[in-house]
Amino acid sequence: MARAPAAGAVDPRGRAAERHPLLRLSPAIAEIAQLNSEGREQLRVSRRIADKVGSNADLSASAAFRGANDSRAYYGPVYFFGDTEPFMTLATRGTGRAPDVIVAEVNLRFIWDLVTGIRVGNTGKAYVVDRMGVLIAHPDLWRALQCSDLSGHADVRAALDGIGPPSGGLVKEDLSGQRVLSTYATVPSLGWLVFVELPLTEAYAPIYASIGRSTFLLVILLACAVLVSLILSRRMTVPIQLLTQGARRIGSGDLNSRLAIKTGDELEALGEQFNRMAAHLRDSYATLERKVIERTSELEKARDHALAEHDAAERARRTAVAANETKSRFLAVVSHELRTPLNGVMGVLQLLDDGSLSETQRRHLATAAASGETLIALVDAVLEYARLEASTEMLETRDFRLDQLIEAAGDLMRPQALDKGLSFDLACDDTVDTAAHGDPVRLNRILLNLIGNAIKFTPSGGIGVSAATERRGDHLLLCIIVRDTGIGIAPELHERIFEDFVQADDSIARRFGGTGLGLAIARRLTRLMRGELKVESAPGAGSTFTLEVPLGLAGSSVAQGALAPPSRQLRVLLVDDDPVNCEVGAAILHRLGHHTTIARNGAAAVELARDQALDVILMDLHMPDMDGVEAAFRIGELGLAKMPRLIAVTADVSGRARDRLAGAGIAKVVSKPILVNALREAIEDDLVAEPAAAQRPATELIDRPFLDDQQELLGAAQIDKLHHLLQQTGERLIHDIADAAAAGDHKHLARSAHQLGSAASALGLVRLFERSRDVELAAPAMSPAELDSAARELAETRQASMQALNDLLEPAGQQSVS
């Protein structure tokens, strides 16, 4: 009995081949190996080396074994054995719990025979590229044996990237430099690319032959067409020439000639149409002449009528323009005459608040002032709608107390609500207790309009007004909400009620009266202030009006009952022909701390401007003999070394009046009645841009002209008192500033610096005033070291300023004693 071969023994080559008939059936298979599920070699039959049976060699790390286990089938890259023949490794995994893996080495030289046998046309060829772009089969065996790398070719690169071939093929140069038409296909499982190329000359040969045949046929057809056209043209030329001659005669006005064409076809019918057309034209021409005469007569009548209507329209336009100018002049005069007595009333009301009134008295005075401003608003309403329509309404902004304005409006309207048996609630948030910069008159007008509407259209229940502000960057957003329990408004009318002359329905006007202009003016004024006015309402459920208006931050605190002293006393000339206005204006200017001279007419103003050095001229416009504009022109022609600033004081704030003022060099306007804050802002507005320091050397500590004016105005005794008071106050404030700097209290340091600057400005200590103001503004952002440095600098500046002031005042004091 024969013994079984030991592990790793080699069987004879023939016996192994018998166990693998694939080597006989497929000459392309050069070697077959069988691996178990663990990757150990069980059998290897080869045409190149000796067969092995049961070698148990560990091939589990081979790419073929791992690839077959991962994807069941593995296709290895093409390689060349002995640089003569291409080979490729194939592997497949069996089935079952522990499947074997069969690995075969395949000789690809038989693909050469296949590729060589492919015929593309007469001289075309095919070749194969593997998935790495290496040429593995080509009719020229030498190129395949060279392992040519074609991955750098554009078409091969595109095919490897998965881009399909163009539908019409690709024109390129082949490996020999010949231009060919190429296309390709992919072998899906192997990733190989099969390229087919056909020389362009052979590919385009059928096309060229077809073009030649088509050209020959086209020439034959063209010759036939020319021959036929010559035959037809001879039959058509004569009738067409007759038609042309007939058309020419008809065009020249000969409508009696007839065309005689006897061809028996469409040309003869066309000739008959020409004859009938000529006959119709003869009839129409006669009718047309008659109609032209009639129409000309009608047009002459219409022209005469249009000219008459144009003359009437022009006369009406001139009449309307004249009426409009008359209306404007009338309204300006009426407004001026009404404002003159109101100026006296408002001036006296403003002068009553000298800072010594109680809180109740101040509230009553504020209510009276608000009533006066409301009366002014009623006068302004005569012109307001027309200005809004013409877009000439101008805002007059100034600093004002927001809480006082809202409370005054509430105090003014509360009696009307109580008289109707309505409750009236006014709730102001703490944020409203502040100073703002805006147009208080128009804001008050909107607020009174909304509250008045709520009272008017609320039969029972009550009115609620709430106000709050929100800080947004460099401005405040004021939100005022007015609620009522009145008749309400239908949703579809929420926007219509803001239109001109519109109320909710016709019964509203009959029951409550009114013109329907109030809300329209309120909406326009709100939008003029870049705000928004909205309404939420339903019939029978009351209405809620929401007013949102942006307001600026006040440039300085607006004190209740007291006015801050000016940074520099100005010499003001007040020009007005009304004695009440002169008295009130002088009192307000004295209250503001300025020196006042009065002129009762324009001529006196020109004389005083020539003889005296003035800083500001307050000029009334409507004066007898010489109005304010002419007086401003004459003052401008004086050629003064220092031209005073001209400010118009007038009730006429129309756009036409402002244009005249601008032409006369008047850039600012203060409307009558004169309000203290408005006048102060107009006069002192340019002091920031033109400080007293601009009129003195930068090294001076004291403004000598200002100090001289103060001595002349107040007297030596009063100046001496101020001197000692400044000495005591300054020492205390410097000590407070030093303590605040040591404690890092930015707020207290800024407040003390502000007080020190205000005290210094009273006697013209400009260097100390300016430095105190700079420290006040910069204190919130200063570091502890900067706070200490600022405190020391203020102390040094105060000491130097007081020493300079002592040197100036002591000789004068000694002289007065002697």
BATOR-610000 format. One record per residue (C-alpha): residue in one letter; z, x, y. Coordinates in steps of 0.001 Angstrom, whole numbers, padded with zeros to 6 digits, always signed. Layout:
N
aZXY...
***
This chain:
818
m+000000+000000+000000a-001069+001450+003290r+001654+002294+005814a+001526+000655+009284p+000727+003073+012050a+003668+004401+014001a+004276+003398+017613g+001943+005211+019900a-000410+006196+017028v-004117+006107+017693d-006317+003969+015478p-009859+005015+014798r-012286+003991+017526g-014255+001663+015303r-011244-000330+014073a-010031-000951+017653a-013511-002036+018670e-013526-004528+015870r-010344-006105+017240h-012053-006481+020702p-015599-007735+020219l-015925-008024+024043l-016881-004371+024068r-019825-005241+021869l-020751-008521+023565s-020453-007217+027187p-021691-003671+027724a-020358-003814+031308i-016740-003761+030074a-015735-000118+029760e-012057-000557+028842i-009616-003312+027895a-005813-003100+027889q-003300-005676+026696l+000132-005700+028356n+003082-007823+027323s+005020-009993+029795e+007222-006997+030716g+004231-004821+031638r+004305-002556+028493e+000985-001578+027020q+000353-003037+023533l-003301-002121+023124r-005977-000156+024969v-009621-000043+023792s-011968+002133+025862r-015448+003505+025872r-014279+006523+027827i-011061+007637+026125a-009402+007301+022759d-007999+003877+021834k-004255+003295+021852v-002195+000755+019955g+001493+000049+020677s+001972+002840+023195n+004527+000701+025129a+003627+002590+028289d+005341+000920+031303l+002586-000395+033590s+004687-003087+035277a+004299-001355+038662s+000498-001298+038488a-001416-003369+041001a-003340-005145+038211f-000175-006335+036408r+001548-007494+039645g-001621-009158+040935a-002174-011094+037673n+001455-012281+037632d+001318-013303+041295s-001985-015187+041283r-002962-015390+037566a-006203-013479+038269y-006572-010085+039938y-009705-008453+041340g-009263-004799+042201p-011214-002752+044711v-014460-001043+043729y-014181+002640+042855f-016628+005228+041586f-015934+007025+038312g-017262+010554+038398d-019101+009669+041645t-021880+008191+039495e-020997+004638+038530p-019014+001916+040318f-016071+000356+038507m-013730-002536+039229t-010424-003563+037686l-009978-007202+036566a-006727-008677+035262t-005713-012129+034044r-002453-013632+032789g-002217-015791+029700t-000139-018940+029164g+003143-019650+027463r+006712-018533+027994a+005969-014781+027799p+002265-014524+028583d+000382-011279+028056v-001776-009727+030732i-005299-008528+029904v-006615-005718+032137a-010333-004820+031981e-012253-002017+033649v-015756-003348+034423n-018787-001117+035072l-020671-002552+038039r-023830-000545+037568f-025362-003615+035939i-025078-005318+039372w-027496-002647+040574d-030096-003979+038143l-029359-007513+039326v-029638-006603+043019t-032791-004559+042387g-034316-007551+040657i-033749-009866+043641r-037017-010370+045475v-036999-011475+049119g-040556-012032+050181n-042781-009091+049451t-040756-006226+050884g-037318-007763+051478k-034170-006663+049655a-030597-007633+048891y-027405-005558+048727v-023708-006141+048065v-020664-005039+050134d-017092-005275+048857r-014236-006799+050825m-013487-003413+052440g-017002-003144+053841v-018137-000437+051336l-021661-000658+049931i-021442-001135+046124a-024965-002260+045176h-028294-001546+046820p-031913-001197+045622d-031643+002395+046812l-029067+003780+044285w-028432+006881+046376r-026963+004769+049204a-024654+003017+046740l-023528+006330+045229q-022720+007612+048735c-020053+004881+049089s-021497+003980+052488d-018922+002275+054735l-020681-000579+056559s-017533-002125+058103g-018543-000758+061495h-021746-002858+061555a-021423-005976+063731d-022707-008417+061087v-020540-006889+058319r-017500-006947+060595a-018125-010602+061492a-018543-011527+057822l-015299-009730+056890d-013525-011664+059673g-014656-014919+058079i-017356-015784+060638g-020347-017517+059055p-023922-016288+059629p-026016-017816+062435s-028049-020831+061349g-031319-019097+062113g-030372-015721+060694l-029631-012492+062516v-032154-009982+063836k-030934-006394+063404e-031866-002919+062186d-031338-002118+058486l-030030+001148+057073s-033445+002756+057453g-033808+001687+061108q-036352-001080+060407r-035912-004410+062303v-035189-007151+059789l-034100-010807+059691s-030758-010889+057871t-028287-013414+056524y-025373-013228+054141a-023109-015201+051812t-019591-014624+050489v-018533-014488+046831p-015332-016565+047222s-013136-015145+044442l-014071-011480+044927g-014479-011473+048713w-017792-009611+048296l-020627-010115+050755v-024231-010478+049576f-026703-009580+052352v-030391-010516+052211e-032865-008818+054588l-036530-009494+055269p-038637-007332+057617l-039466-009155+060850t-043155-008465+060437e-043153-010256+057101a-040785-013035+058289y-042883-013865+061340a-046268-013485+059618p-046511-017241+058666i-045494-018177+062206y-048157-015963+063717a-050742-017417+061346s-049667-020972+062264i-049871-020136+065974g-053374-018799+065504r-054508-021921+063684s-052873-024176+066304t-054507-022233+069131f-057923-022549+067569l-057442-026280+067045l-056207-026703+070641v-059285-024996+072032i-061557-027302+070005l-059659-030397+071197l-059702-029213+074819a-063461-028752+074710c-063884-032248+073308a-061599-033684+075985v-063599-032013+078764l-066836-033395+077356v-065412-036928+077113s-063965-036745+080651l-067336-035731+082064i-068972-038717+080393l-066289-041138+081608s-066179-039723+085120r-069855-040414+085626r-069220-044086+084840m-066137-044256+087100t-067127-042085+090047v-069629-044472+091690p-067357-047555+091613i-064410-045493+092828q-066451-044115+095707l-067411-047697+096635l-063728-048695+096516t-062824-045697+098707q-065463-046593+101290g-064330-050236+101300a-060665-049228+101764r-061692-046951+104623r-063558-049806+106352i-060639-052187+105877g-058289-049533+107225s-060486-049148+110338g-060312-052897+111006d-063620-054043+109512l-062369-057037+107546n-065804-058749+107176s-067461-056255+104754r-067566-056997+100998l-067670-054690+097988a-070451-055197+095400i-069367-053537+092107k-071096-054734+088926t-069558-052725+086091g-068154-055632+084091d-064733-053994+083695e-061447-053556+085576l-063173-051751+088457e-065247-054859+089186a-062059-056971+089119l-060417-054458+091500g-063405-054776+093875e-062980-058569+093890q-059258-058111+094681f-060243-055908+097650n-062584-058659+098905r-059862-061340+098589m-057343-059026+100280a-059683-058520+103233a-060053-062310+103576h-056244-062783+103500l-055841-060005+106053r-058259-061746+108413d-056204-064944+108190s-052859-063101+108419y-054005-061048+111404a-054728-064167+113412t-051344-065666+112440l-049563-062369+113128e-050887-062123+116658r-049497-065556+117396k-046120-064728+115851v-045915-061400+117685i-046370-063185+120985e-043677-065724+120067r-041282-063057+118783t-041798-060889+121845s-040846-063814+124010e-037699-064432+121915l-036740-060749+122082e-037083-060756+125838k-034775-063748+126043a-032290-062116+123616r-032427-058894+125627d-031676-060724+128846h-028799-062556+127113a-027389-059288+125651l-027571-057594+129049a-025719-060520+130588e-023043-060343+127836h-022773-056567+128277d-022256-056996+132019a-019614-059635+131346a-017889-057417+128749e-017930-054449+131139r-016418-056587+133881a-013780-057819+131428r-013049-054228+130344r-012636-053063+133929t-010405-056064+134590a-008323-055266+131483v-008007-051599+132453a-006967-052554+135953a-004504-055101+134577n-003074-052523+132183e-002655-049984+134993t-001054-052671+137144k+001261-053578+134273s+002209-049932+133778r+002948-049478+137481f+004893-052740+137552l+006973-051801+134508a+007643-048334+135937v+008807-049780+139256v+010912-052489+137601s+012425-049964+135221h+013235-047640+138126e+014783-050394+140214l+016887-051657+137286r+018042-048207+136282t+019231-047302+139808p+022273-049644+139791l+022849-048924+136112n+023032-045241+137003g+026019-045926+139215v+027770-048018+136563m+027217-045456+133792g+028148-042540+136041v+031471-044099+137010l+032239-044943+133355q+031624-041342+132365l+033739-039981+135208l+036710-042165+134252d+037310-040115+131092d+039074-037074+132570g+040957-036234+129382s+044223-037991+130366l+043442-041411+128839s+045228-042788+125825e+043410-043352+122568t+043203-047132+123209q+041903-046602+126730r+039382-044073+125448r+038169-046560+122824h+037816-049295+125434l+035980-046881+127690a+033710-045835+124822t+032989-049497+124112a+032154-050092+127780a+029937-047020+127820a+028211-048198+124649s+027680-051600+126260g+026173-049859+129277e+023900-047848+127042t+022946-051058+125246l+022083-052585+128630i+019974-049529+129311a+018364-050060+125907l+017513-053627+126880v+015808-052320+129990d+013992-049738+127872a+012860-052476+125470v+010498-053724+128185l+008449-050544+127684e+009497-049556+124188y+007089-051626+122109a+004104-050595+124224r+005088-046921+123951l+005481-047215+120202e+002094-048863+119906a+000520-046067+121957s+002531-043367+120087t+004021-042106+123348e+007710-042723+122545m+009664-039464+122894l+013080-038637+121450e+015765-037407+123856t+018163-035391+121691r+021620-034116+122611d+025019-033483+121062f+027222-036544+120506r+030192-037720+118473l+028878-039596+115446d+032112-041439+114715q+032432-042630+118316l+028857-043991+118305i+029353-045994+115102e+032803-047276+116082a+031551-048266+119552a+028683-050219+117982g+031160-051937+115661d+033544-052774+118531l+030644-054177+120513m+029338-056439+117734r+032675-057451+116167p+033411-060232+118736q+030042-061879+117984a+030880-061962+114270l+034403-063285+114855d+033061-066001+117174k+030923-067292+114274g+033912-067220+111925l+032584-064220+110001s+034582-061276+108738f+033547-057869+110028d+034436-054717+108071l+033610-051207+109343a+034240-048321+106921c+033433-044775+107990d+033740-041884+105566d+035672-038799+106667t+032364-036925+106859v+031337-039099+109833d+034143-037660+111960t+031914-034898+113299a+029568-033905+116101a+025804-034156+115565h+022620-033427+117460g+020052-036195+117789d+019048-039195+119890p+022203-041345+120137v+020593-044038+122316r+017860-044870+119817l+020224-044492+116858n+022616-046910+118577r+019690-049265+119248i+018759-049318+115547l+022364-049864+114484l+022929-052711+116960n+019664-054311+115851l+020676-054236+112171i+024200-055544+112830g+022868-058181+115245n+020340-059373+112650a+023079-059542+109995i+025279-061666+112298k+022366-063888+113372f+021211-064725+109818t+024691-065119+108225p+026050-068681+108534s+029248-067937+106564g+030956-065071+104795g+031035-061671+106446i+029388-058460+107531g+030107-055021+106067v+029098-051727+107662s+029679-048390+105920a+028671-044919+107051a+028733-041458+105485t+027007-038106+105995e+025858-035425+103582r+025370-031766+104505r+021883-030599+103518g+021126-027045+104532d+020906-026814+108310h+021168-030563+109006l+023137-033719+108213l+021788-036771+106410l+023380-039908+107918c+023457-042960+105657i+024477-046328+107185i+024538-049451+105019v+024723-052926+106626r+025523-055759+104175d+025711-059468+104857t+026191-062703+102918g+023412-064485+104775i+020305-066449+103833g+018580-063509+102129i+014907-062516+101965a+012359-063130+099197p+011254-059910+097395e+007611-060362+098373l+008647-060311+102065h+010711-057099+101956e+007954-055056+103575r+006407-057796+105720i+009586-058294+107748f+009077-054774+109171e+005655-055747+110548d+005081-056865+114143f+005873-060501+115032v+006788-061339+111413q+009828-063275+110174a+010657-064403+106666d+009098-067875+107263d+008267-070266+110092s+011602-072063+109802i+013454-068843+110665a+012082-068813+114203r+012929-072485+114655r+016501-072099+113340f+017484-068701+114701g+014889-067824+117349g+013532-064349+117973t+010094-062787+118230g+010029-060826+114967l+009837-057483+116771g+013388-056241+116165l+012959-054855+112645a+009476-053561+113441i+010852-051526+116357a+013839-050411+114241r+011518-049172+111439r+009282-047322+113942l+012241-045700+115703t+013668-044673+112327r+010417-043030+111300l+010161-041421+114735m+013460-039716+113862r+011995-038794+110439g+014270-041261+108661e+013775-044298+106456l+014887-047932+106688k+014917-050022+103483v+016105-053480+102469e+017394-055051+099249s+017748-058811+099266a+017220-062084+097423p+017213-065663+098769g+020766-066984+099036a+022320-063650+097975g+022509-061884+101316s+020764-058683+102408t+021550-054953+102362f+019799-052710+104881t+020035-048942+104251l+019369-046540+107110e+018925-042828+106349v+018363-040473+109293p+018486-036647+109372l+020555-035249+112263g+020959-031708+113485l+024240-029852+113658a+025856-029786+117088g+025377-026458+118879s+029018-026486+119945s+031934-028760+119327v+031809-031982+121348a+035361-032504+122552q+036818-035958+122944g+037394-036537+126625a+036984-032918+127807l+033874-030857+128543a+033618-027161+127756p+033255-024970+130859p+029779-023508+131434s+029110-019887+130610r+027965-019389+134210q+028270-021541+137351l+024856-022581+138659r+023683-023489+142162v+022111-026927+141756l+020083-028890+144337l+020216-032672+143718v+017289-034532+145326d+017551-038371+145430d+017047-041010+148130d+019697-043360+146703p+023248-042641+148020v+024932-044013+144852n+022840-041761+142647c+023670-038810+144908e+027394-039484+144719v+027416-040012+140954g+025174-037005+140309a+027291-034716+142487a+030477-035869+140738i+028955-035232+137281l+027721-031783+138328h+031178-030961+139718r+032667-032190+136422l+030315-029825+134581g+031501-026930+136754h+028416-026290+138915h+027981-025918+142704t+025951-028830+144121t+023809-029289+147272i+022271-032694+148101a+018852-033468+149638r+017937-037087+150486n+014148-036655+150463g+011362-034329+149310a+010858-032583+152668a+014555-031660+152881a+014387-030333+149325v+011499-028014+150247e+013428-026695+153260l+016617-026075+151271a+014666-024348+148486r+013121-022014+151113d+016447-021165+152786q+018873-020976+149836a+018926-019193+146477l+018985-021963+143863d+019177-021923+140074v+018240-025543+139300i+016635-028418+141231l+017248-031978+139939m+014310-033904+141429d+013997-037683+141633l+010334-038731+141352h+010208-042007+143304m+011114-041229+146943p+009587-042382+150247d+007276-040137+152327m+007084-037355+149702d+007640-038063+146006g+009197-035599+143579v+005887-034338+142137e+004520-033380+145562a+007840-031759+146506a+007709-029726+143254f+004166-028582+144108r+005258-027437+147590i+008297-025608+146230g+006033-023834+143765e+003803-022708+146670l+006709-021110+148579g+006370-017859+146632l+010111-017476+146085a+011440-014242+144609k+013314-016262+141974m+011846-019665+141175p+014521-022273+140365r+014102-024394+137264l+012763-027879+138093i+014194-030849+136166a+012935-034380+136833v+015492-037196+137078t+013620-040481+136730a+013529-043838+135033d+009758-043508+134462v+009456-041767+131069s+005889-042842+130325g+003347-040387+128944r+001332-040532+132179a+004411-039548+134210r+005179-036645+131858d+001605-035344+132223r+001995-035343+136020l+005307-033519+135752a+003852-030830+133486g+001084-030207+136024a+003689-029702+138750g+005660-027136+136721i+008406-029553+135627a+009038-029025+131926k+012277-031026+131499v+013048-034691+132151v+016456-036394+132351s+016128-040176+132291k+018240-042493+134399p+021021-043503+134133i+022276-039917+133979l+024432-039211+130924v+026811-036257+131078n+025789-034626+127798a+022080-035079+128500l+022405-033531+131959r+024540-030658+130665e+022034-029825+127935a+019104-029956+130364i+020808-027688+132885e+022482-025216+130538d+019813-025149+127815d+018109-022074+129274l+021361-020166+129771v+021106-018955+126161a+017587-017659+126731e+018466-016365+130227p+022086-015165+130069a+023872-013637+132954a+023703-010299+131200a+019950-010216+131894q+020710-009947+135623r+023099-006972+135358p+023059-003484+133869a+023857-003442+130164t+026789-001057+130744e+028721-003402+133094l+031870-005046+131816i+032078-007724+134548d+029457-010005+136076r+030122-009186+139750p+027966-011989+141278f+029694-014578+139107l+033163-013200+139971d+032288-013233+143692d+031154-016859+143438q+034379-017785+141654q+036485-016068+144352e+034577-017895+147067l+034823-021232+145277l+038436-021104+144016g+040130-018809+146502a+042184-015653+146034a+045381-017450+144973q+043678-019352+142153i+041843-016233+140996d+045180-014363+140893k+046677-017094+138712l+043680-016941+136378h+044017-013152+136275h+047645-013257+135137l+046945-016098+132697l+044056-014129+131186q+046332-011082+130854q+048953-013029+128923t+046537-015081+126855g+044423-012039+126012e+047378-010057+124674r+048456-012944+122454l+044908-013529+121147i+044364-009825+120427h+047647-009817+118463d+046515-012952+116530i+043135-011334+115793a+044811-008194+114443d+047114-010282+112201a+044171-012359+110933a+042176-009197+110160a+045115-007702+108239a+045549-010950+106268g+041799-011363+105665d+041856-014824+107335h+038212-015182+108437k+038649-018687+109825h+041668-017880+112015l+039995-014682+113278a+036833-016602+114252r+038890-019269+116083s+040919-016646+117990a+037712-014752+118891h+036254-017996+120226q+039328-018614+122400l+039258-015025+123675g+035558-015324+124621s+036144-018641+126426a+039048-017165+128407a+036999-014061+129288s+034057-016124+130555a+036243-017775+133233l+036386-014510+135239g+033011-013062+134221l+034186-010556+131579v+030719-010693+130029r+031045-007730+127656l+034215-009186+126143f+032645-012665+126044e+029509-011475+124235r+031387-009364+121696s+033849-012202+121015r+030943-014560+120404d+029292-012077+118009v+032515-011636+116049e+033044-015408+115921l+029603-015953+114385a+029792-013038+111937a+033444-013392+110874p+032875-015659+107798a+030691-012995+106144m+032734-009879+107117s+034417-007620+104590p+038098-006584+105106a+037019-003227+106544e+034617-004949+108946l+037377-007349+110042d+039660-004417+110935s+036833-002672+112795a+035986-005854+114759a+039660-006375+115698r+039958-002799+116998e+036679-003099+118939l+037786-006374+120582a+041114-004797+121562e+039341-001779+123115t+036797-003977+124929r+039559-006224+126293q+041582-003263+127523a+038550-001738+129274s+037528-005111+130762m+041007-005893+132068q+041262-002412+133594a+037915-002964+135362l+039095-006405+136540n+042367-004930+137841d+040419-002296+139802l+038290-005020+141409l+041087-007463+142217e+043930-005160+143295p+042252-003889+146520a+041494-007463+147481g+045086-008461+146782q+046488-005560+148790q+044181-006371+151681s+045271-009983+151687v+048921-008878+151711s+048418-006487+154622
***
